[in-house]
């Protein structure tokens, strides 16, 4: 099982980023997928989840209305579109696969002017 995140970086407050997570080693379309994040000195927290077929999503209250999780099962990839970014969104973002529990290596998102 392999999950590889990409798309992180440095962005100004109010800006946008799109994270991607490419998955392999399991039947991707059967797996719910989630994005988590971990800020320095804090516990890892759930950001968003999506069902295997993509028809069901849920979000942490802190990102609702700003972030959108989506997936392309033909490409074995899950995305996190992040808009209206705030400094408190700064964290390492991790992809998580539910069917074969596993984590990616994470991608750093820094929101700063």
DRENMAR-829355 format. One record per residue: residue number from 1; residue in one letter; x, y, z of N, C-alpha, C in turn. Coordinates in steps of 0.001 Angstrom, whole numbers, padded with zeros to 6 digits. Atoms other than C-alpha are relative to their C-alpha. Last residue first. Layout:
N
<num->NUM; residuo->A; n.east->X; n.north->Y; n.up->Z; ca.east->X; ca.north->Y; ca.up->Z; c.east->X; c.north->Y; c.up->Z>
...
! end
This chain:
113
<num->113; residuo->X; n.east->-000291; n.north->-001158; n.up->000842; ca.east->002246; ca.north->036676; ca.up->004690; c.east->001475; c.north->000365; c.up->000099>
<num->112; residuo->X; n.east->-000683; n.north->-001116; n.up->-000654; ca.east->001782; ca.north->033159; ca.up->005994; c.east->000209; c.north->001140; c.up->-000983>
<num->111; residuo->X; n.east->000776; n.north->-001179; n.up->000374; ca.east->-000116; ca.north->029981; ca.up->005286; c.east->000562; c.north->001188; c.up->000780>
<num->110; residuo->X; n.east->-000305; n.north->-001153; n.up->-000844; ca.east->002208; ca.north->026991; ca.up->005326; c.east->-000748; c.north->001212; c.up->-000530>
<num->109; residuo->X; n.east->000736; n.north->-001184; n.up->000429; ca.east->001107; ca.north->023621; ca.up->003989; c.east->000296; c.north->001112; c.up->001004>
<num->108; residuo->X; n.east->000051; n.north->-001184; n.up->-000861; ca.east->003565; ca.north->020753; ca.up->004344; c.east->-000793; c.north->001111; c.up->-000678>
<num->107; residuo->X; n.east->-000461; n.north->-001151; n.up->000785; ca.east->002842; ca.north->017453; ca.up->002606; c.east->-000235; c.north->001252; c.up->000834>
<num->106; residuo->X; n.east->000414; n.north->-001348; n.up->-000339; ca.east->002534; ca.north->014137; ca.up->004406; c.east->000565; c.north->001050; c.up->-000939>
<num->105; residuo->X; n.east->-001117; n.north->-000623; n.up->-000709; ca.east->004328; ca.north->010809; ca.up->004206; c.east->-000312; c.north->001433; c.up->000407>
<num->104; residuo->X; n.east->-001040; n.north->-000518; n.up->000866; ca.east->001141; ca.north->008925; ca.up->003336; c.east->001077; c.north->000666; c.up->000839>
<num->103; residuo->X; n.east->-000230; n.north->-001434; n.up->000070; ca.east->-000777; ca.north->006918; ca.up->005871; c.east->001028; c.north->000313; c.up->-001070>
<num->102; residuo->X; n.east->-001361; n.north->-000409; n.up->000318; ca.east->-002245; ca.north->003430; ca.up->005893; c.east->000039; c.north->001516; c.up->-000136>
<num->101; residuo->X; n.east->-000438; n.north->-001153; n.up->-000783; ca.east->-005299; ca.north->001493; ca.up->006922; c.east->001473; c.north->000344; c.up->-000204>
<num->100; residuo->X; n.east->-001251; n.north->000574; n.up->-000473; ca.east->-006099; ca.north->-000877; ca.up->004052; c.east->000685; c.north->001114; c.up->000784>
<num->99; residuo->X; n.east->000141; n.north->001421; n.up->000318; ca.east->-009748; ca.north->-000026; ca.up->003435; c.east->001218; c.north->-000784; c.up->000457>
<num->98; residuo->X; n.east->000732; n.north->000759; n.up->-001014; ca.east->-009552; ca.north->003301; ca.up->005287; c.east->-000010; c.north->-001505; c.up->-000277>
<num->97; residuo->X; n.east->000860; n.north->000963; n.up->000667; ca.east->-006853; ca.north->005085; ca.up->003301; c.east->-000647; c.north->-000924; c.up->001002>
<num->96; residuo->X; n.east->000239; n.north->001249; n.up->-000731; ca.east->-005395; ca.north->008181; ca.up->004910; c.east->-000976; c.north->-000862; c.up->-000777>
<num->95; residuo->X; n.east->001048; n.north->000775; n.up->000639; ca.east->-003796; ca.north->011249; ca.up->003263; c.east->-000131; c.north->-001320; c.up->000775>
<num->94; residuo->X; n.east->-000195; n.north->001419; n.up->000275; ca.east->-001764; ca.north->013539; ca.up->005449; c.east->-001235; c.north->-000599; c.up->-000651>
<num->93; residuo->X; n.east->001241; n.north->000640; n.up->000416; ca.east->-001467; ca.north->017315; ca.up->005650; c.east->000302; c.north->-001424; c.up->-000452>
<num->92; residuo->X; n.east->-000309; n.north->001062; n.up->000944; ca.east->001391; ca.north->018853; ca.up->007612; c.east->-001311; c.north->-000736; c.up->-000279>
<num->91; residuo->X; n.east->-000157; n.north->001340; n.up->-000563; ca.east->000111; ca.north->022015; ca.up->009185; c.east->000613; c.north->-000911; c.up->-001055>
<num->90; residuo->X; n.east->-001384; n.north->000465; n.up->000131; ca.east->-000705; ca.north->025686; ca.up->008609; c.east->000182; c.north->-001322; c.up->000735>
<num->89; residuo->X; n.east->000010; n.north->001200; n.up->000840; ca.east->-004490; ca.north->026000; ca.up->008453; c.east->001404; c.north->-000566; c.up->-000188>
<num->88; residuo->X; n.east->000264; n.north->001170; n.up->-000845; ca.east->-004302; ca.north->028404; ca.up->011406; c.east->-000172; c.north->-001296; c.up->-000801>
<num->87; residuo->X; n.east->-001236; n.north->000439; n.up->-000657; ca.east->-002662; ca.north->030960; ca.up->009114; c.east->-000209; c.north->-001245; c.up->000870>
<num->86; residuo->X; n.east->-000294; n.north->-000821; n.up->-001170; ca.east->-005880; ca.north->031040; ca.up->007069; c.east->001310; c.north->-000487; c.up->000627>
<num->85; residuo->X; n.east->-000879; n.north->000564; n.up->-001017; ca.east->-006639; ca.north->029725; ca.up->003609; c.east->000332; c.north->001021; c.up->001084>
<num->84; residuo->X; n.east->000078; n.north->-000943; n.up->-001128; ca.east->-009610; ca.north->031117; ca.up->001726; c.east->000862; c.north->-000477; c.up->001166>
<num->83; residuo->X; n.east->000180; n.north->-001404; n.up->000343; ca.east->-009620; ca.north->028032; ca.up->-000501; c.east->-000063; c.north->000845; c.up->001267>
<num->82; residuo->X; n.east->000021; n.north->-000867; n.up->-001175; ca.east->-008324; ca.north->024502; ca.up->-000036; c.east->-000045; c.north->001448; c.up->-000450>
<num->81; residuo->X; n.east->-000057; n.north->-001386; n.up->000450; ca.east->-009079; ca.north->021883; ca.up->-002670; c.east->-000189; c.north->000894; c.up->001212>
<num->80; residuo->X; n.east->000537; n.north->-000927; n.up->-000983; ca.east->-008279; ca.north->018461; ca.up->-001243; c.east->000226; c.north->001408; c.up->-000543>
<num->79; residuo->X; n.east->-000437; n.north->-001394; n.up->000007; ca.east->-007845; ca.north->015709; ca.up->-003782; c.east->-000574; c.north->000742; c.up->001207>
<num->78; residuo->X; n.east->000926; n.north->-000817; n.up->-000777; ca.east->-008020; ca.north->011916; ca.up->-003900; c.east->000604; c.north->001395; c.up->000120>
<num->77; residuo->X; n.east->-000484; n.north->-001217; n.up->-000627; ca.east->-006309; ca.north->009902; ca.up->-006608; c.east->-001127; c.north->000697; c.up->000756>
<num->76; residuo->X; n.east->-000390; n.north->000410; n.up->-001358; ca.east->-006640; ca.north->006384; ca.up->-007958; c.east->000545; c.north->001179; c.up->000801>
<num->75; residuo->X; n.east->-001407; n.north->-000374; n.up->-000197; ca.east->-006695; ca.north->007886; ca.up->-011485; c.east->000516; c.north->-000424; c.up->001378>
<num->74; residuo->X; n.east->-000737; n.north->000455; n.up->001180; ca.east->-009939; ca.north->006237; ca.up->-012628; c.east->001499; c.north->000277; c.up->000144>
<num->73; residuo->X; n.east->-000307; n.north->001420; n.up->-000158; ca.east->-011259; ca.north->006638; ca.up->-009091; c.east->000728; c.north->-000584; c.up->-001215>
<num->72; residuo->X; n.east->000092; n.north->000509; n.up->001356; ca.east->-010994; ca.north->010409; ca.up->-009310; c.east->000411; c.north->-001464; c.up->000069>
<num->71; residuo->X; n.east->-000830; n.north->001120; n.up->000414; ca.east->-011673; ca.north->011846; ca.up->-005881; c.east->-000237; c.north->-000329; c.up->-001460>
<num->70; residuo->X; n.east->000543; n.north->000669; n.up->001182; ca.east->-013004; ca.north->014939; ca.up->-004168; c.east->000936; c.north->-001143; c.up->-000363>
<num->69; residuo->X; n.east->-000653; n.north->001273; n.up->000291; ca.east->-012572; ca.north->016839; ca.up->-000908; c.east->-000682; c.north->-000630; c.up->-001206>
<num->68; residuo->X; n.east->000816; n.north->000983; n.up->000707; ca.east->-013553; ca.north->020508; ca.up->-000795; c.east->000829; c.north->-001248; c.up->-000268>
<num->67; residuo->X; n.east->-000714; n.north->001141; n.up->000575; ca.east->-012208; ca.north->023077; ca.up->001657; c.east->-000999; c.north->-000935; c.up->-000689>
<num->66; residuo->X; n.east->-001266; n.north->-000464; n.up->000589; ca.east->-013579; ca.north->026547; ca.up->002451; c.east->000753; c.north->-001118; c.up->-000722>
<num->65; residuo->X; n.east->000231; n.north->-001163; n.up->000838; ca.east->-017273; ca.north->025994; ca.up->003252; c.east->001257; c.north->000547; c.up->-000661>
<num->64; residuo->X; n.east->001241; n.north->000076; n.up->000765; ca.east->-016479; ca.north->023679; ca.up->006139; c.east->-000226; c.north->001293; c.up->-000768>
<num->63; residuo->X; n.east->-000307; n.north->-000149; n.up->001433; ca.east->-012834; ca.north->023979; ca.up->007169; c.east->-001247; c.north->-000001; c.up->-000869>
<num->62; residuo->X; n.east->-000969; n.north->-001066; n.up->000235; ca.east->-013106; ca.north->024550; ca.up->010939; c.east->000295; c.north->000234; c.up->-001477>
<num->61; residuo->X; n.east->000676; n.north->-001301; n.up->-000023; ca.east->-016275; ca.north->022508; ca.up->011216; c.east->000943; c.north->001131; c.up->-000385>
<num->60; residuo->X; n.east->-000140; n.north->-000634; n.up->-001305; ca.east->-014367; ca.north->019414; ca.up->010140; c.east->-000664; c.north->001374; c.up->-000058>
<num->59; residuo->X; n.east->-001068; n.north->-000956; n.up->-000255; ca.east->-015742; ca.north->018041; ca.up->006927; c.east->000051; c.north->000400; c.up->001471>
<num->58; residuo->X; n.east->000200; n.north->-000763; n.up->-001230; ca.east->-017901; ca.north->015262; ca.up->005566; c.east->001266; c.north->000765; c.up->000333>
<num->57; residuo->X; n.east->-001159; n.north->-000701; n.up->-000542; ca.east->-018374; ca.north->013701; ca.up->002177; c.east->-000342; c.north->000587; c.up->001361>
<num->56; residuo->X; n.east->000175; n.north->-000480; n.up->-001367; ca.east->-020702; ca.north->011174; ca.up->000591; c.east->001291; c.north->000630; c.up->000496>
<num->55; residuo->X; n.east->001301; n.north->-000627; n.up->-000191; ca.east->-021145; ca.north->010452; ca.up->-003085; c.east->-000245; c.north->000573; c.up->001372>
<num->54; residuo->X; n.east->-000065; n.north->-001455; n.up->000057; ca.east->-017482; ca.north->009879; ca.up->-003863; c.east->-001307; c.north->000710; c.up->000301>
<num->53; residuo->X; n.east->000577; n.north->-000460; n.up->001247; ca.east->-017890; ca.north->006219; ca.up->-004703; c.east->000001; c.north->001502; c.up->-000166>
<num->52; residuo->X; n.east->-000668; n.north->000627; n.up->001121; ca.east->-015483; ca.north->005123; ca.up->-002013; c.east->-000511; c.north->000473; c.up->-001352>
<num->51; residuo->X; n.east->000303; n.north->001411; n.up->000171; ca.east->-016792; ca.north->007615; ca.up->000514; c.east->000676; c.north->-000548; c.up->-001260>
<num->50; residuo->X; n.east->000843; n.north->000235; n.up->001153; ca.east->-015069; ca.north->010939; ca.up->001218; c.east->-000207; c.north->-001501; c.up->-000142>
<num->49; residuo->X; n.east->000078; n.north->001389; n.up->000438; ca.east->-013508; ca.north->012335; ca.up->004355; c.east->-000931; c.north->-000106; c.up->-001188>
<num->48; residuo->X; n.east->001097; n.north->000327; n.up->000908; ca.east->-012329; ca.north->015764; ca.up->005493; c.east->000069; c.north->-001467; c.up->-000372>
<num->47; residuo->X; n.east->000399; n.north->-001183; n.up->000773; ca.east->-010060; ca.north->017479; ca.up->008018; c.east->-001231; c.north->-000303; c.up->-000851>
<num->46; residuo->X; n.east->000697; n.north->000296; n.up->001238; ca.east->-009490; ca.north->014872; ca.up->010726; c.east->-000459; c.north->001293; c.up->-000659>
<num->45; residuo->X; n.east->001440; n.north->-000165; n.up->000019; ca.east->-006999; ca.north->015976; ca.up->013351; c.east->-000576; c.north->-000297; c.up->-001380>
<num->44; residuo->X; n.east->000505; n.north->000115; n.up->001363; ca.east->-003452; ca.north->014950; ca.up->014247; c.east->-001522; c.north->000073; c.up->000037>
<num->43; residuo->X; n.east->000337; n.north->001336; n.up->000457; ca.east->-002617; ca.north->016154; ca.up->017719; c.east->-000467; c.north->000048; c.up->-001455>
<num->42; residuo->X; n.east->001405; n.north->000360; n.up->-000094; ca.east->-000898; ca.north->019476; ca.up->018291; c.east->-000226; c.north->-001424; c.up->-000489>
<num->41; residuo->X; n.east->000441; n.north->000049; n.up->-001382; ca.east->002639; ca.north->020584; ca.up->019084; c.east->-001450; c.north->-000392; c.up->000200>
<num->40; residuo->X; n.east->-001037; n.north->000215; n.up->-001017; ca.east->003339; ca.north->021617; ca.up->015506; c.east->-000572; c.north->000033; c.up->001417>
<num->39; residuo->X; n.east->-000783; n.north->-001213; n.up->-000211; ca.east->000188; ca.north->021322; ca.up->013362; c.east->001038; c.north->-000270; c.up->001088>
<num->38; residuo->X; n.east->-000637; n.north->-000087; n.up->-001308; ca.east->-001113; ca.north->017962; ca.up->012220; c.east->000872; c.north->001237; c.up->000050>
<num->37; residuo->X; n.east->-001100; n.north->-000959; n.up->-000106; ca.east->-003545; ca.north->017470; ca.up->009386; c.east->000527; c.north->000019; c.up->001431>
<num->36; residuo->X; n.east->-000246; n.north->-000438; n.up->-001369; ca.east->-005870; ca.north->014714; ca.up->008246; c.east->001082; c.north->001088; c.up->-000057>
<num->35; residuo->X; n.east->-001141; n.north->-000880; n.up->-000208; ca.east->-007327; ca.north->014001; ca.up->004818; c.east->000032; c.north->000371; c.up->001483>
<num->34; residuo->X; n.east->000061; n.north->-001184; n.up->-000848; ca.east->-009603; ca.north->011030; ca.up->004417; c.east->001274; c.north->000818; c.up->-000133>
<num->33; residuo->X; n.east->-001287; n.north->-000687; n.up->-000132; ca.east->-010381; ca.north->008220; ca.up->002018; c.east->-000196; c.north->001254; c.up->000846>
<num->32; residuo->X; n.east->000148; n.north->-001379; n.up->-000437; ca.east->-013178; ca.north->005671; ca.up->001929; c.east->001397; c.north->000582; c.up->000196>
<num->31; residuo->X; n.east->-000525; n.north->-000542; n.up->-001251; ca.east->-011947; ca.north->002644; ca.up->000082; c.east->-000455; c.north->001420; c.up->000251>
<num->30; residuo->X; n.east->000719; n.north->000598; n.up->-001115; ca.east->-013732; ca.north->000543; ca.up->-002483; c.east->000362; c.north->000628; c.up->001341>
<num->29; residuo->X; n.east->001412; n.north->-000387; n.up->000090; ca.east->-012681; ca.north->002704; ca.up->-005436; c.east->-000842; c.north->-000577; c.up->001135>
<num->28; residuo->X; n.east->000235; n.north->-001385; n.up->-000416; ca.east->-009043; ca.north->002401; ca.up->-004397; c.east->-001485; c.north->000339; c.up->000047>
<num->27; residuo->X; n.east->001102; n.north->-000347; n.up->000896; ca.east->-008777; ca.north->-001363; ca.up->-004574; c.east->-000535; c.north->001367; c.up->000416>
<num->26; residuo->X; n.east->001291; n.north->000462; n.up->-000493; ca.east->-005386; ca.north->-001638; ca.up->-002886; c.east->-001068; c.north->000458; c.up->-000980>
<num->25; residuo->X; n.east->-000125; n.north->001162; n.up->-000874; ca.east->-001693; ca.north->-001309; ca.up->-003652; c.east->-001286; c.north->-000489; c.up->000615>
<num->24; residuo->X; n.east->-000255; n.north->001258; n.up->000695; ca.east->-001691; ca.north->002212; ca.up->-005036; c.east->000060; c.north->-001126; c.up->001020>
<num->23; residuo->X; n.east->000050; n.north->001247; n.up->-000765; ca.east->-002846; ca.north->005678; ca.up->-004063; c.east->000319; c.north->-001198; c.up->-000882>
<num->22; residuo->X; n.east->000038; n.north->001119; n.up->000925; ca.east->-002009; ca.north->009159; ca.up->-005371; c.east->000139; c.north->-001301; c.up->000776>
<num->21; residuo->X; n.east->-000526; n.north->001214; n.up->-000622; ca.east->-002877; ca.north->011930; ca.up->-002942; c.east->-000195; c.north->-001147; c.up->-000978>
<num->20; residuo->X; n.east->000320; n.north->001256; n.up->000653; ca.east->-003359; ca.north->015434; ca.up->-004296; c.east->000611; c.north->-001143; c.up->000790>
<num->19; residuo->X; n.east->-000808; n.north->001159; n.up->-000350; ca.east->-003482; ca.north->018790; ca.up->-002527; c.east->-000489; c.north->-001215; c.up->-000775>
<num->18; residuo->X; n.east->000663; n.north->001268; n.up->000267; ca.east->-004904; ca.north->021883; ca.up->-004163; c.east->000963; c.north->-001136; c.up->000303>
<num->17; residuo->X; n.east->-000887; n.north->001094; n.up->000380; ca.east->-003901; ca.north->025245; ca.up->-002750; c.east->-000856; c.north->-001222; c.up->-000293>
<num->16; residuo->X; n.east->000516; n.north->001346; n.up->000235; ca.east->-005681; ca.north->028558; ca.up->-002406; c.east->001128; c.north->-000976; c.up->-000307>
<num->15; residuo->X; n.east->-000353; n.north->000722; n.up->001211; ca.east->-004981; ca.north->032036; ca.up->-001068; c.east->-000562; c.north->-001410; c.up->-000052>
<num->14; residuo->X; n.east->000991; n.north->-000239; n.up->001041; ca.east->-006755; ca.north->034115; ca.up->001535; c.east->000262; c.north->-000747; c.up->-001288>
<num->13; residuo->X; n.east->001386; n.north->000093; n.up->-000494; ca.east->-003701; ca.north->034223; ca.up->003751; c.east->-000985; c.north->000413; c.up->-001081>
<num->12; residuo->X; n.east->000433; n.north->-001129; n.up->-000825; ca.east->-000565; ca.north->033931; ca.up->001609; c.east->-001417; c.north->-000233; c.up->000527>
<num->11; residuo->X; n.east->001035; n.north->-000813; n.up->000628; ca.east->000654; ca.north->030563; ca.up->000376; c.east->-000389; c.north->001117; c.up->000959>
<num->10; residuo->X; n.east->000195; n.north->-001251; n.up->-000730; ca.east->003710; ca.north->028406; ca.up->001057; c.east->-001009; c.north->000858; c.up->-000753>
<num->9; residuo->X; n.east->-000898; n.north->-001111; n.up->000251; ca.east->003620; ca.north->024854; ca.up->-000218; c.east->-000303; c.north->001174; c.up->000900>
<num->8; residuo->X; n.east->-000165; n.north->-000946; n.up->-001087; ca.east->001673; ca.north->021620; ca.up->-000471; c.east->000948; c.north->001128; c.up->-000381>
<num->7; residuo->X; n.east->000765; n.north->-001225; n.up->000172; ca.east->000691; ca.north->020023; ca.up->-003747; c.east->000119; c.north->001011; c.up->001127>
<num->6; residuo->X; n.east->-000726; n.north->-001076; n.up->000662; ca.east->001715; ca.north->016420; ca.up->-003217; c.east->-000875; c.north->001243; c.up->-000020>
<num->5; residuo->X; n.east->000602; n.north->-001329; n.up->000061; ca.east->000720; ca.north->013380; ca.up->-001193; c.east->000897; c.north->000964; c.up->-000758>
<num->4; residuo->X; n.east->-000991; n.north->-001044; n.up->000221; ca.east->001823; ca.north->009827; ca.up->-001927; c.east->-000683; c.north->001341; c.up->-000188>
<num->3; residuo->X; n.east->000717; n.north->-001251; n.up->000161; ca.east->-000091; ca.north->006875; ca.up->-000551; c.east->001035; c.north->001107; c.up->-000118>
<num->2; residuo->X; n.east->-000774; n.north->-001238; n.up->000051; ca.east->001356; ca.north->003402; ca.up->-000945; c.east->-000930; c.north->001176; c.up->-000235>
<num->1; residuo->X; n.east->000846; n.north->-001193; n.up->000000; ca.east->000000; ca.north->000000; ca.up->000000; c.east->000882; c.north->001243; c.up->000000>
! end
